[in-house]
Amino acid sequence: MNDKIGCGTILIGIILLILGFAYAAKVGAMGFIMTIVFLCLARVMIPIFYGILQFFFLGWLVQIIGWIIWCLLVIEFFKWLGVSPSWSFGGIIIAVIVAIVFFFPFILQAAYEQQQQNKS
């Protein structure tokens, strides 16, 4: 596993796995197969994509994409629970707030790791 892939990416993977299995339970065997294929692709593509962006010094783009993924995951999770926030301004604000609460410790950890890396 690439050392640059931090806990945030691992956590996103775990949440995708949980949501994937919940989704698969609803859509049946074909959905389950598609979920496994998607997870395998994600496992291969995320480090490659991250590495390419790091090579071009676009680490900030990874952060933005991470935030977008978090917002979409939170909205999907609420829909799955039956709360169903719409794509209205309020629903997106709620998703962003929840994403910040979930993601904040990992941002702090990433900032700390970056600071340690700059020192050495």
Rosetta constraint file for C-alpha pairs under 8 A:
AtomPair CA 1 CA 5 HARMONIC 7.55 0.50
AtomPair CA 2 CA 47 HARMONIC 6.94 0.50
AtomPair CA 5 CA 9 HARMONIC 6.26 0.50
AtomPair CA 5 CA 10 HARMONIC 7.69 0.50
AtomPair CA 5 CA 47 HARMONIC 6.98 0.50
AtomPair CA 6 CA 10 HARMONIC 6.67 0.50
AtomPair CA 6 CA 110 HARMONIC 7.35 0.50
AtomPair CA 7 CA 11 HARMONIC 5.96 0.50
AtomPair CA 7 CA 106 HARMONIC 6.71 0.50
AtomPair CA 8 CA 12 HARMONIC 6.13 0.50
AtomPair CA 8 CA 103 HARMONIC 7.32 0.50
AtomPair CA 8 CA 106 HARMONIC 5.52 0.50
AtomPair CA 8 CA 107 HARMONIC 7.97 0.50
AtomPair CA 9 CA 13 HARMONIC 6.14 0.50
AtomPair CA 10 CA 14 HARMONIC 6.26 0.50
AtomPair CA 11 CA 15 HARMONIC 6.17 0.50
AtomPair CA 12 CA 16 HARMONIC 6.01 0.50
AtomPair CA 12 CA 70 HARMONIC 7.82 0.50
AtomPair CA 13 CA 17 HARMONIC 6.08 0.50
AtomPair CA 14 CA 18 HARMONIC 6.25 0.50
AtomPair CA 15 CA 19 HARMONIC 6.04 0.50
AtomPair CA 16 CA 20 HARMONIC 5.65 0.50
AtomPair CA 16 CA 39 HARMONIC 7.97 0.50
AtomPair CA 17 CA 21 HARMONIC 6.16 0.50
AtomPair CA 17 CA 39 HARMONIC 7.32 0.50
AtomPair CA 18 CA 22 HARMONIC 6.22 0.50
AtomPair CA 19 CA 23 HARMONIC 5.99 0.50
AtomPair CA 19 CA 77 HARMONIC 7.56 0.50
AtomPair CA 20 CA 24 HARMONIC 6.00 0.50
AtomPair CA 20 CA 32 HARMONIC 7.84 0.50
AtomPair CA 20 CA 35 HARMONIC 5.80 0.50
AtomPair CA 21 CA 25 HARMONIC 6.10 0.50
AtomPair CA 21 CA 32 HARMONIC 7.05 0.50
AtomPair CA 21 CA 35 HARMONIC 7.41 0.50
AtomPair CA 22 CA 26 HARMONIC 6.71 0.50
AtomPair CA 23 CA 27 HARMONIC 6.33 0.50
AtomPair CA 23 CA 31 HARMONIC 7.40 0.50
AtomPair CA 23 CA 32 HARMONIC 7.88 0.50
AtomPair CA 24 CA 28 HARMONIC 5.64 0.50
AtomPair CA 24 CA 29 HARMONIC 7.10 0.50
AtomPair CA 24 CA 30 HARMONIC 7.98 0.50
AtomPair CA 24 CA 31 HARMONIC 4.98 0.50
AtomPair CA 24 CA 32 HARMONIC 4.47 0.50
AtomPair CA 24 CA 35 HARMONIC 6.87 0.50
AtomPair CA 25 CA 32 HARMONIC 7.35 0.50
AtomPair CA 27 CA 31 HARMONIC 5.22 0.50
AtomPair CA 27 CA 32 HARMONIC 7.43 0.50
AtomPair CA 28 CA 32 HARMONIC 6.22 0.50
AtomPair CA 29 CA 33 HARMONIC 6.25 0.50
AtomPair CA 30 CA 34 HARMONIC 6.21 0.50
AtomPair CA 31 CA 35 HARMONIC 6.05 0.50
AtomPair CA 32 CA 36 HARMONIC 6.37 0.50
AtomPair CA 33 CA 37 HARMONIC 6.26 0.50
AtomPair CA 34 CA 38 HARMONIC 6.01 0.50
AtomPair CA 35 CA 39 HARMONIC 6.10 0.50
AtomPair CA 36 CA 40 HARMONIC 6.15 0.50
AtomPair CA 37 CA 41 HARMONIC 6.18 0.50
AtomPair CA 38 CA 42 HARMONIC 6.06 0.50
AtomPair CA 39 CA 43 HARMONIC 6.03 0.50
AtomPair CA 40 CA 44 HARMONIC 6.38 0.50
AtomPair CA 41 CA 45 HARMONIC 5.83 0.50
AtomPair CA 42 CA 46 HARMONIC 5.59 0.50
AtomPair CA 43 CA 47 HARMONIC 7.38 0.50
AtomPair CA 44 CA 48 HARMONIC 6.86 0.50
AtomPair CA 45 CA 49 HARMONIC 5.81 0.50
AtomPair CA 46 CA 50 HARMONIC 5.94 0.50
AtomPair CA 47 CA 51 HARMONIC 5.90 0.50
AtomPair CA 48 CA 52 HARMONIC 6.20 0.50
AtomPair CA 49 CA 53 HARMONIC 6.30 0.50
AtomPair CA 50 CA 54 HARMONIC 6.06 0.50
AtomPair CA 50 CA 59 HARMONIC 7.68 0.50
AtomPair CA 50 CA 62 HARMONIC 6.82 0.50
AtomPair CA 51 CA 55 HARMONIC 6.07 0.50
AtomPair CA 52 CA 56 HARMONIC 6.52 0.50
AtomPair CA 53 CA 57 HARMONIC 6.10 0.50
AtomPair CA 53 CA 58 HARMONIC 4.84 0.50
AtomPair CA 53 CA 59 HARMONIC 6.02 0.50
AtomPair CA 53 CA 61 HARMONIC 7.53 0.50
AtomPair CA 53 CA 62 HARMONIC 7.41 0.50
AtomPair CA 54 CA 58 HARMONIC 5.56 0.50
AtomPair CA 54 CA 59 HARMONIC 5.39 0.50
AtomPair CA 58 CA 62 HARMONIC 7.14 0.50
AtomPair CA 59 CA 63 HARMONIC 6.72 0.50
AtomPair CA 60 CA 64 HARMONIC 6.40 0.50
AtomPair CA 61 CA 65 HARMONIC 6.14 0.50
AtomPair CA 62 CA 66 HARMONIC 5.98 0.50
AtomPair CA 63 CA 67 HARMONIC 6.26 0.50
AtomPair CA 64 CA 68 HARMONIC 6.31 0.50
AtomPair CA 65 CA 69 HARMONIC 6.14 0.50
AtomPair CA 66 CA 70 HARMONIC 6.13 0.50
AtomPair CA 67 CA 71 HARMONIC 6.19 0.50
AtomPair CA 67 CA 99 HARMONIC 7.29 0.50
AtomPair CA 68 CA 72 HARMONIC 6.24 0.50
AtomPair CA 69 CA 73 HARMONIC 6.02 0.50
AtomPair CA 70 CA 74 HARMONIC 6.08 0.50
AtomPair CA 70 CA 96 HARMONIC 7.97 0.50
AtomPair CA 70 CA 99 HARMONIC 5.64 0.50
AtomPair CA 71 CA 75 HARMONIC 6.23 0.50
AtomPair CA 71 CA 92 HARMONIC 7.41 0.50
AtomPair CA 71 CA 95 HARMONIC 5.24 0.50
AtomPair CA 71 CA 96 HARMONIC 5.68 0.50
AtomPair CA 71 CA 99 HARMONIC 5.94 0.50
AtomPair CA 72 CA 76 HARMONIC 6.08 0.50
AtomPair CA 72 CA 95 HARMONIC 7.73 0.50
AtomPair CA 73 CA 77 HARMONIC 5.99 0.50
AtomPair CA 74 CA 78 HARMONIC 6.23 0.50
AtomPair CA 74 CA 95 HARMONIC 5.65 0.50
AtomPair CA 74 CA 98 HARMONIC 7.23 0.50
AtomPair CA 74 CA 99 HARMONIC 6.85 0.50
AtomPair CA 75 CA 79 HARMONIC 6.24 0.50
AtomPair CA 75 CA 84 HARMONIC 7.49 0.50
AtomPair CA 75 CA 85 HARMONIC 6.72 0.50
AtomPair CA 75 CA 91 HARMONIC 7.67 0.50
AtomPair CA 75 CA 92 HARMONIC 7.75 0.50
AtomPair CA 75 CA 95 HARMONIC 5.96 0.50
AtomPair CA 76 CA 80 HARMONIC 6.08 0.50
AtomPair CA 77 CA 81 HARMONIC 6.22 0.50
AtomPair CA 78 CA 82 HARMONIC 6.28 0.50
AtomPair CA 78 CA 83 HARMONIC 5.22 0.50
AtomPair CA 78 CA 84 HARMONIC 5.54 0.50
AtomPair CA 78 CA 85 HARMONIC 6.78 0.50
AtomPair CA 79 CA 83 HARMONIC 5.48 0.50
AtomPair CA 79 CA 84 HARMONIC 3.95 0.50
AtomPair CA 79 CA 85 HARMONIC 6.71 0.50
AtomPair CA 80 CA 84 HARMONIC 7.42 0.50
AtomPair CA 85 CA 91 HARMONIC 4.96 0.50
AtomPair CA 86 CA 91 HARMONIC 5.55 0.50
AtomPair CA 87 CA 91 HARMONIC 5.78 0.50
AtomPair CA 87 CA 92 HARMONIC 6.32 0.50
AtomPair CA 88 CA 92 HARMONIC 6.46 0.50
AtomPair CA 89 CA 93 HARMONIC 6.19 0.50
AtomPair CA 90 CA 94 HARMONIC 6.21 0.50
AtomPair CA 91 CA 95 HARMONIC 6.23 0.50
AtomPair CA 92 CA 96 HARMONIC 6.11 0.50
AtomPair CA 93 CA 97 HARMONIC 6.18 0.50
AtomPair CA 94 CA 98 HARMONIC 6.20 0.50
AtomPair CA 95 CA 99 HARMONIC 5.96 0.50
AtomPair CA 96 CA 100 HARMONIC 6.07 0.50
AtomPair CA 97 CA 101 HARMONIC 6.30 0.50
AtomPair CA 98 CA 102 HARMONIC 6.23 0.50
AtomPair CA 99 CA 103 HARMONIC 5.75 0.50
AtomPair CA 100 CA 104 HARMONIC 5.42 0.50
AtomPair CA 103 CA 107 HARMONIC 6.38 0.50
AtomPair CA 104 CA 108 HARMONIC 6.31 0.50
AtomPair CA 105 CA 109 HARMONIC 6.19 0.50
AtomPair CA 106 CA 110 HARMONIC 6.00 0.50
AtomPair CA 107 CA 111 HARMONIC 6.08 0.50
AtomPair CA 108 CA 112 HARMONIC 6.12 0.50
AtomPair CA 109 CA 113 HARMONIC 6.11 0.50
AtomPair CA 110 CA 114 HARMONIC 6.06 0.50
AtomPair CA 111 CA 115 HARMONIC 6.13 0.50
AtomPair CA 112 CA 116 HARMONIC 6.22 0.50
AtomPair CA 113 CA 117 HARMONIC 6.08 0.50
AtomPair CA 114 CA 118 HARMONIC 6.16 0.50
AtomPair CA 115 CA 119 HARMONIC 6.41 0.50
AtomPair CA 116 CA 120 HARMONIC 6.59 0.50
